[in-house]
Amino acid sequence: MFSFKKYVKTHMGNFFTDARSITMEGIYKDTDNITPLIFILSTGADPTDNLLKFAKERGFLEKLESISLG
């Protein structure tokens, strides 16, 4: 996880590794039908509730597809 965070910070900037700067609304603006949202999580992190709440508020809950790779 530390190596991945360092890689992202080096190649993309601090914004992408600072969880305080991330909101579901901000993330949503960066996605589209060919740009999926992929969460790379540390132990104990679980954005599922926030994601489901956001999808419900936007009326997309029935269109949301979630796949666990771990």
C-alpha positions as CSV (number, residue, x, y, z in Angstrom):
1,M,0.0,0.0,0.0
2,F,2.8,2.4,0.9
3,S,4.5,1.8,-2.5
4,F,1.3,2.4,-4.4
5,K,0.6,5.6,-2.5
6,K,4.1,6.8,-3.2
7,Y,3.7,6.0,-6.9
8,V,0.4,7.9,-7.2
9,K,1.8,10.9,-5.3
10,T,4.9,11.0,-7.5
11,H,3.1,10.7,-10.8
12,M,-0.3,12.3,-10.1
13,G,0.2,14.6,-7.1
14,N,-0.8,14.9,-3.4
15,F,-4.4,15.5,-4.3
16,F,-4.9,11.9,-5.2
17,T,-3.5,10.5,-2.0
18,D,-5.1,12.9,0.5
19,A,-8.4,11.4,1.5
20,R,-9.6,14.7,3.1
21,S,-9.8,16.3,-0.4
22,I,-12.0,13.5,-1.8
23,T,-15.8,13.6,-1.9
24,M,-18.2,11.4,-3.7
25,E,-19.4,14.4,-5.7
26,G,-15.9,15.2,-6.8
27,I,-15.2,11.6,-7.7
28,Y,-18.4,11.4,-9.7
29,K,-17.4,14.4,-11.8
30,D,-14.3,12.5,-12.9
31,T,-16.1,9.3,-14.1
32,D,-18.2,8.5,-17.2
33,N,-19.3,5.4,-19.1
34,I,-15.8,4.5,-20.0
35,T,-14.0,5.7,-16.9
36,P,-14.8,3.4,-14.0
37,L,-14.4,4.3,-10.3
38,I,-11.9,2.0,-8.6
39,F,-11.2,2.2,-4.9
40,I,-7.9,0.9,-3.6
41,L,-8.4,0.6,0.1
42,S,-6.3,0.2,3.1
43,T,-7.3,-2.2,5.9
44,G,-10.5,-1.2,7.6
45,A,-11.5,1.3,4.9
46,D,-15.0,0.8,3.5
47,P,-16.6,3.4,1.3
48,T,-19.6,1.2,0.5
49,D,-22.1,3.1,2.7
50,N,-21.1,6.4,1.3
51,L,-21.2,5.1,-2.3
52,L,-24.7,3.6,-1.9
53,K,-26.0,6.7,-0.2
54,F,-24.6,8.9,-3.1
55,A,-26.1,6.5,-5.7
56,K,-29.5,6.6,-4.0
57,E,-29.5,10.4,-3.8
58,R,-28.7,10.6,-7.5
59,G,-31.2,8.0,-8.5
60,F,-28.6,5.6,-9.8
61,L,-28.8,2.9,-7.2
62,E,-30.3,0.3,-9.6
63,K,-27.5,1.0,-12.1
64,L,-24.7,0.7,-9.6
65,E,-22.5,-2.4,-10.1
66,S,-20.0,-3.4,-7.5
67,I,-17.2,-6.0,-7.8
68,S,-14.9,-7.1,-5.1
69,L,-11.5,-8.2,-6.2
70,G,-10.1,-9.0,-2.8
